[in-house]
Amino acid sequence: MPLPLFLTMLALVIGTAGATLALAFWAKVPLVALGFAALAGSLLLGMRQWR
């Protein structure tokens, strides 16, 4: 993978994560709920790969 593409993808992922956190804080979503949602998504993806 070329370096400019990798850096662009990395910047987009970091920007998207920041936008998600900013939107969650703006909507007054509890951080615990956001953590549980991330954990559930991680578990679902892990189970999908394991199967």
MIBA-195048 format. One record per atom (N, C-alpha, C): residue in three letters; atom name; x, y, z. Coordinates in Angstrom, 1 decimal. Layout:
<pts>
+-----+------+--------+--------+--------+
: res : atom :     c1 :     c2 :     c3 :
+-----+------+--------+--------+--------+
: ALA :   CA :      X :      Y :      Z :
...
+-----+------+--------+--------+--------+
</pts>
This chain:
<pts>
+-----+------+--------+--------+--------+
: res : atom :     c1 :     c2 :     c3 :
+-----+------+--------+--------+--------+
: MET :    N :    0.9 :   -1.2 :    0.0 :
: MET :   CA :    0.0 :    0.0 :    0.0 :
: MET :    C :    0.9 :    1.2 :    0.0 :
: PRO :    N :    0.7 :    2.2 :   -0.9 :
: PRO :   CA :    1.5 :    3.4 :   -1.0 :
: PRO :    C :    1.3 :    4.2 :    0.3 :
: LEU :    N :    2.4 :    4.9 :    0.7 :
: LEU :   CA :    2.4 :    5.7 :    1.9 :
: LEU :    C :    1.3 :    6.8 :    1.9 :
: PRO :    N :    1.1 :    7.6 :    0.8 :
: PRO :   CA :    0.0 :    8.6 :    0.8 :
: PRO :    C :   -1.4 :    8.0 :    1.0 :
: LEU :    N :   -1.6 :    6.8 :    0.5 :
: LEU :   CA :   -3.0 :    6.2 :    0.7 :
: LEU :    C :   -3.1 :    5.8 :    2.1 :
: PHE :    N :   -2.1 :    5.2 :    2.7 :
: PHE :   CA :   -2.1 :    4.8 :    4.1 :
: PHE :    C :   -2.3 :    6.0 :    5.0 :
: LEU :    N :   -1.6 :    7.1 :    4.8 :
: LEU :   CA :   -1.7 :    8.2 :    5.6 :
: LEU :    C :   -3.1 :    8.9 :    5.5 :
: THR :    N :   -3.7 :    8.9 :    4.3 :
: THR :   CA :   -5.0 :    9.4 :    4.1 :
: THR :    C :   -6.0 :    8.6 :    4.8 :
: MET :    N :   -5.9 :    7.2 :    4.7 :
: MET :   CA :   -6.8 :    6.4 :    5.4 :
: MET :    C :   -6.7 :    6.5 :    6.9 :
: LEU :    N :   -5.5 :    6.7 :    7.4 :
: LEU :   CA :   -5.3 :    6.9 :    8.8 :
: LEU :    C :   -5.9 :    8.2 :    9.3 :
: ALA :    N :   -5.8 :    9.2 :    8.5 :
: ALA :   CA :   -6.3 :   10.5 :    8.9 :
: ALA :    C :   -7.9 :   10.5 :    8.8 :
: LEU :    N :   -8.4 :    9.8 :    7.9 :
: LEU :   CA :   -9.9 :    9.6 :    7.8 :
: LEU :    C :  -10.4 :    8.8 :    9.0 :
: VAL :    N :   -9.7 :    7.8 :    9.4 :
: VAL :   CA :  -10.2 :    7.0 :   10.6 :
: VAL :    C :  -10.1 :    7.8 :   11.8 :
: ILE :    N :   -9.1 :    8.6 :   12.0 :
: ILE :   CA :   -8.9 :    9.4 :   13.2 :
: ILE :    C :  -10.0 :   10.5 :   13.2 :
: GLY :    N :  -10.2 :   11.1 :   12.0 :
: GLY :   CA :  -11.2 :   12.2 :   11.9 :
: GLY :    C :  -12.6 :   11.7 :   12.2 :
: THR :    N :  -12.9 :   10.5 :   11.6 :
: THR :   CA :  -14.2 :    9.9 :   11.9 :
: THR :    C :  -14.4 :    9.6 :   13.3 :
: ALA :    N :  -13.4 :    9.1 :   14.0 :
: ALA :   CA :  -13.5 :    8.8 :   15.4 :
: ALA :    C :  -13.7 :   10.0 :   16.2 :
: GLY :    N :  -13.0 :   11.1 :   15.9 :
: GLY :   CA :  -13.2 :   12.4 :   16.5 :
: GLY :    C :  -14.6 :   12.9 :   16.3 :
: ALA :    N :  -15.1 :   12.8 :   15.1 :
: ALA :   CA :  -16.5 :   13.3 :   14.8 :
: ALA :    C :  -17.5 :   12.5 :   15.5 :
: THR :    N :  -17.3 :   11.2 :   15.7 :
: THR :   CA :  -18.2 :   10.4 :   16.4 :
: THR :    C :  -18.3 :   10.8 :   17.9 :
: LEU :    N :  -17.1 :   11.0 :   18.5 :
: LEU :   CA :  -17.0 :   11.4 :   19.9 :
: LEU :    C :  -17.7 :   12.8 :   20.1 :
: ALA :    N :  -17.4 :   13.7 :   19.1 :
: ALA :   CA :  -17.9 :   15.0 :   19.3 :
: ALA :    C :  -19.5 :   15.0 :   19.2 :
: LEU :    N :  -20.0 :   14.2 :   18.2 :
: LEU :   CA :  -21.4 :   14.1 :   18.1 :
: LEU :    C :  -22.0 :   13.5 :   19.3 :
: ALA :    N :  -21.4 :   12.4 :   19.9 :
: ALA :   CA :  -21.9 :   11.8 :   21.1 :
: ALA :    C :  -21.9 :   12.8 :   22.3 :
: PHE :    N :  -20.9 :   13.5 :   22.4 :
: PHE :   CA :  -20.8 :   14.5 :   23.5 :
: PHE :    C :  -21.9 :   15.6 :   23.3 :
: TRP :    N :  -22.1 :   16.0 :   22.0 :
: TRP :   CA :  -23.1 :   17.1 :   21.7 :
: TRP :    C :  -24.5 :   16.5 :   22.0 :
: ALA :    N :  -24.7 :   15.3 :   21.8 :
: ALA :   CA :  -26.0 :   14.7 :   22.0 :
: ALA :    C :  -26.2 :   14.2 :   23.4 :
: LYS :    N :  -25.2 :   14.4 :   24.3 :
: LYS :   CA :  -25.2 :   14.1 :   25.7 :
: LYS :    C :  -25.4 :   12.6 :   25.9 :
: VAL :    N :  -24.7 :   11.8 :   25.0 :
: VAL :   CA :  -24.8 :   10.3 :   25.2 :
: VAL :    C :  -23.7 :   10.0 :   26.3 :
: PRO :    N :  -24.1 :    9.2 :   27.3 :
: PRO :   CA :  -23.2 :    8.8 :   28.3 :
: PRO :    C :  -22.0 :    8.1 :   27.7 :
: LEU :    N :  -20.8 :    8.3 :   28.2 :
: LEU :   CA :  -19.6 :    7.7 :   27.7 :
: LEU :    C :  -19.7 :    6.2 :   28.0 :
: VAL :    N :  -20.3 :    5.7 :   29.0 :
: VAL :   CA :  -20.5 :    4.3 :   29.3 :
: VAL :    C :  -21.3 :    3.6 :   28.2 :
: ALA :    N :  -22.3 :    4.3 :   27.7 :
: ALA :   CA :  -23.2 :    3.7 :   26.6 :
: ALA :    C :  -22.3 :    3.6 :   25.3 :
: LEU :    N :  -21.5 :    4.6 :   25.1 :
: LEU :   CA :  -20.7 :    4.6 :   23.9 :
: LEU :    C :  -19.6 :    3.4 :   24.0 :
: GLY :    N :  -19.1 :    3.2 :   25.2 :
: GLY :   CA :  -18.2 :    2.2 :   25.4 :
: GLY :    C :  -18.8 :    0.8 :   25.3 :
: PHE :    N :  -20.1 :    0.6 :   25.8 :
: PHE :   CA :  -20.8 :   -0.6 :   25.6 :
: PHE :    C :  -21.1 :   -0.9 :   24.1 :
: ALA :    N :  -21.4 :    0.2 :   23.4 :
: ALA :   CA :  -21.7 :    0.0 :   22.0 :
: ALA :    C :  -20.4 :   -0.4 :   21.2 :
: ALA :    N :  -19.3 :    0.1 :   21.6 :
: ALA :   CA :  -18.0 :   -0.2 :   20.9 :
: ALA :    C :  -17.7 :   -1.7 :   21.3 :
: LEU :    N :  -17.9 :   -2.0 :   22.6 :
: LEU :   CA :  -17.6 :   -3.4 :   23.0 :
: LEU :    C :  -18.5 :   -4.4 :   22.3 :
: ALA :    N :  -19.8 :   -4.1 :   22.2 :
: ALA :   CA :  -20.7 :   -5.0 :   21.5 :
: ALA :    C :  -20.3 :   -5.2 :   20.0 :
: GLY :    N :  -19.9 :   -4.1 :   19.4 :
: GLY :   CA :  -19.5 :   -4.2 :   18.0 :
: GLY :    C :  -18.2 :   -5.0 :   17.8 :
: SER :    N :  -17.3 :   -4.8 :   18.7 :
: SER :   CA :  -16.1 :   -5.6 :   18.7 :
: SER :    C :  -16.3 :   -7.1 :   18.9 :
: LEU :    N :  -17.2 :   -7.4 :   19.8 :
: LEU :   CA :  -17.5 :   -8.8 :   20.1 :
: LEU :    C :  -18.2 :   -9.4 :   18.9 :
: LEU :    N :  -19.1 :   -8.7 :   18.3 :
: LEU :   CA :  -19.8 :   -9.2 :   17.1 :
: LEU :    C :  -18.9 :   -9.5 :   15.9 :
: LEU :    N :  -18.0 :   -8.5 :   15.7 :
: LEU :   CA :  -17.0 :   -8.7 :   14.6 :
: LEU :    C :  -16.0 :   -9.9 :   15.0 :
: GLY :    N :  -15.7 :  -10.0 :   16.2 :
: GLY :   CA :  -14.8 :  -11.1 :   16.6 :
: GLY :    C :  -15.5 :  -12.5 :   16.4 :
: MET :    N :  -16.8 :  -12.5 :   16.8 :
: MET :   CA :  -17.5 :  -13.8 :   16.6 :
: MET :    C :  -17.7 :  -14.1 :   15.2 :
: ARG :    N :  -17.8 :  -13.1 :   14.3 :
: ARG :   CA :  -18.0 :  -13.3 :   12.9 :
: ARG :    C :  -16.7 :  -13.9 :   12.3 :
: GLN :    N :  -15.6 :  -13.4 :   12.7 :
: GLN :   CA :  -14.3 :  -13.9 :   12.2 :
: GLN :    C :  -14.0 :  -15.3 :   12.8 :
: TRP :    N :  -14.4 :  -15.6 :   14.0 :
: TRP :   CA :  -14.1 :  -16.8 :   14.6 :
: TRP :    C :  -14.9 :  -18.0 :   14.0 :
: ARG :    N :  -16.1 :  -17.7 :   13.5 :
: ARG :   CA :  -17.0 :  -18.6 :   12.9 :
: ARG :    C :  -16.5 :  -19.1 :   11.6 :
+-----+------+--------+--------+--------+
</pts>
